[in-house]
């Protein structure tokens, strides 16, 4: 039996038209879209398939859209007998991972995604006229420890090391004036590039404390269920140990770095055969390969990619069976 690890993407992975072929092919996806539209009070089919990129990239729209897409892929994979032995989600995607791990149902998931989006959007708008407004940048060529040290030493204003994406890719977040001001120090320390990112908020920094406090109320209102499988926390970088700690760690995630490298290292210990990026985009697949190159990772965000994964799973199953036979002979 092939063991797969599910990775769920977050904000930034969205694109107009995502999920349309899944909706056209699978009744379960149509049902999810109908249910999500009712929960969110919005026509999700129109948002994902027909809204332009400017509308879709607004935080209040992106987060529900990406969450719905993540779960649509996950449910289609379930139909084909492809389930996860462990899961994790990047930033927003953590909510999808918690659903995959059995801690919440679909209604609670979509309510949380909607509330998370609304609180982040409100807080980011409040910061829009301060210090040049919210900003993020990708630092290429330095690890998280190096970037954190430089930020701590050179910080002049609001800038923070926010995402530990890979051994050579780190994100910084804050207000634009401070983010731009620290670029020379990063380049001098060995960064190959510092690339501005198009974002609407200073994600994963203390600047979003008000949003975190508001979102905590939504988290506390949920009755969290026991985990059915290992699931990783962005804030700790390790596995959740109990449903009781979920609200605290999800709350902390809003204002603290995403420790994605640690997450991937912990998932590696589950001894799966492959990872699957369940949702739009391929970013997590690339990051996985930089930390766990010995385990393949497959990006699945379309009906065609679902079919391709089914073929790959069959190949892995044959290889696993052959390996077991060889071990028995020895």
N, C-alpha and C positions, 0 to 999 in steps of 0.2 A: 504494500500500500504506500503510495507516494504521499509524503507529508509536505504540505505547502504552507508558507508563511504569507499572510496577506498584509500588504502595505497600502495605506489609504492616503492619497494626496490631499493637499489643502488649497487655500486661496492662491490664485496665480496659475493653476492648472487648467482653468476654464477656457472654453472656446465655443463660439456660436455654432449651433447644430449638434453639439455633443449629445450622444445617446439616442439620436433619432433612429438609427438603424436597429438599435436594441428595442426601442418602443414599437417599431414596425414589425419586429420578428417575434417578440415574446409578450404573452398576455400578462405575465407577472409584472413586467415593467409598466404596462398600461395601468395596471391596478395601483402600483406605487405612485405614479404620476398623479392619478386621480386623488389618492389619499393625501399626498403631499400638498396638492392644490387646496384641498379642504382645510388642512391643518394650518397652512401658511396664509390662507386668504388671498391667493395669487394663482394665476394660470401658469403653472410650471411648464407645461408644454410650450406655450408661447415664449416664455422666458428663455428656455434652453434652445429652442429650435428657430425662433423668429426674431428675438430681440437683437439689436446690433451690439457690437463689442463694447461701446461706451456704456450702455445700460447694463450689460452683463457684468462688467468689471466693477460696478459699484458694490461696495462691501455688503450692503443690505440685500443685494441680489445674488452676489457671488457665492456667499457661504451656504445658503439653502440650495442653490443650484448644484454646487460641487458635491454637497452631502447627498443629495438625491441621486446624482450620477454614480457616486461611489457605491451606494447600496444597490442601485439597479444592476451594476456589474456583478456585485457580490451575490445577489439573488439568482442571476442567470447562471453563474458558476455553480451554485448549489444545485440547480436543476440538473446539471451535468455531472453531479457527484463529486465536484471539486470543492472541498472545504478546507478551512485553515486549521492548523495545529497551534498557531499563535498569531497574534496580530499587533499592529501598531499603526498609528496615523500621524502624519506630519502636521503640527499646529492644529488647524481646524479639523484635519483628518482624524485626530484622536477621538472625536465623538463617534465617527464611523467605526473605528476599531472597538470602542466600548460596546457598540451595538453588535458587532461581529462576535464579541466575547460574551454576549448574553446578558450584559448588565442592565440594559434598557431596551424597551420596545421602540418600534418605528415612530409612534406618535411623540414620545418623549424626545427622541432623537431630533426630529424636525423642529419641535418647539425650542429645544436648546440651541440648535443651529440658528434659528431665527432670532432668539433673544441675544445670543452672542454677537451676531451681526449688527443688531440694532445698538447695543451698548458700545461696541467698538466704533461704529460709525459716529455716534453722538459725541464720544470723547475725542475722536480724531478731528471732527469738525470744530470743536472748541479750540483745538490747538492749531488750526489752519492759519491764523494770523500771528503766531508766535515763532520767533527765531527762524523765519523762512518757511515755516510749515513742516509737517511730517515728512520724513525722508528715510530711505534705506539704501544700502549699497552692498554689493557682493565684493568681498576681498579675496582675490585669487592668489595663491602661492604662499599663504601663511596658515598655520593651524590656530585653533581656538585659544590656546594658552598664550601664544605670541600676540594675537590681536587683543585679547583681554588685558594683557600687561601694558600694551601701548595705550589703549584707551584709558586705563586707570592712571597712567603716568601723565599723559598729554591732554586728558579731558579738559576742555574749556567750553563749558555749556553742556547741553543734553545730547550725549552720544554714548551708545552702549554696544557691547558685543552681544548679538541677539540670537544668532543661529549657528550651531556647530554642525554644519552640513556634511563636511568630509574632511579628511586630513589636510586638504589644501584649499578648502572653500569655506569661508565664514561670512556671515552677514552682520553688518552693523546697522543700528537703527537709532532714531532720535529726531532732532530738529535739524533742518537742512543746513543752517549756518554752522553748527557744530560738526555735522557729518562731513561737510566739505572741508572744514578747517583741519580735520585730522588726516586727510588723505596724504599730504606730504610725509608725515611721520610714518605712515604705513608703507609708502613706497620706499622710503629710506631704509626701513627694516627688512625689505626684501619682497614685498608684494609685487606681483607681476602686473596686476591691474586692480583698479578699484572702480567697479561698474555701478553707476546709479540704477536703482530699480524703480519702476513705476508703481508706486503704492499709495494708498490713501491714509495710512496710519503708521505711527512709530511702533510697530508690532514687537511684542515680547520685551518691553521696557517698562520701568516704573512710571513712565509718563501716562500709562493706561491704568493706573491704580483705580480711578473712579469707575472705569468700565469693569474691572475685575470685581470690585465691590458689588456692583449691580448684578453682574452675572452670577455671583455667589448665591444670591437669593434664588435664582432659577435652579441652580445645582442642588441647593438644599431642599427644594420642593419635590425633587425626584426620589422615588423609592428604589434605591440601587439594589440590584440582585447579585447573588454570588457569581463569580466568574466561571465560565464553562471551559476556559482555556487561558493560557498565559497572555497577558496584554501589557504593553509597555507604556510608561508615562513619559511625556516630553520633559516635564519639569525635573524629574529625578534621574531620567536616563535608564531606569531599571524597571522591573515588573511591578505593577500594582500588587499589593499583598492582601488587600481586602476591599470589599465594596465601600466600607466606611471611609476609606481615605480618598475615594475618588473626588468628592467635591473640593477638598483641600488642594489636591494636586492639579485639578483642572482650573481652579481659581489661580493658583500660582503660575500656571502656564501662561496666562495673559501678561504677566509682568516680569517673567524670568526667561532666560535663554532656552531655546529648543535644543536639547542635548541629543541630537539625532545620531551622532557617531556612537555614543554610548548605547542608544536604543538598538542600533544594528548589531553591535557586539553582543548585547544580551540575547537578541533573537537568534544569533548564530548558535548559542548554547542549546537551543531547542532541538538541534540536529534534524532539521528539515531537509528535504531533497531539493527544494527550489522556493523562490519567493515570487509573489505575484503582485504587481502594482494594479490594484483594483480601482479603476476610475480614469479620469482624463489625464493625458500627458504621459511623459516618460522620465521626468526629473528624478523620481525616487529610484527608478531602475538604474540610472547612471550613478547615483550616490551609493547604492547597494554594491555595485561592481567595484567601487573604489575602496570598500571596507571588507566585503565578503566575496572576493572574486572566485572562490572555489565553489560557490553555489549559484546556479543560474537564476536570473530574475527576468520575468516576462511582463511587459506592459500590456494590460488588457483594458481597452476602452471602447471596443466596437464589436459587432457581431462577428466580423471576420477574424479579429484577434481572439475571440472566444474559441472559434473553430481551430485556430492555429494552436492555442494552448492545449486543447483536447488532444491534438496529435502529439505535442511535446510530452504531455503527461503519459501517454501510451509508451513513448520511447523510454521515458524515465522508469516506468513500471517494468518494462522488459529488461532494462539494465540492472534494476534492483533485484529482479528475480534471478537473472544470470549470476549476479554477485553472490546471492544467497546459495545458489547451487554450487558455485565454485568453492565457497566457504565450507559447505557440507562435505564436498569431496575431499577437501584438505584435512 
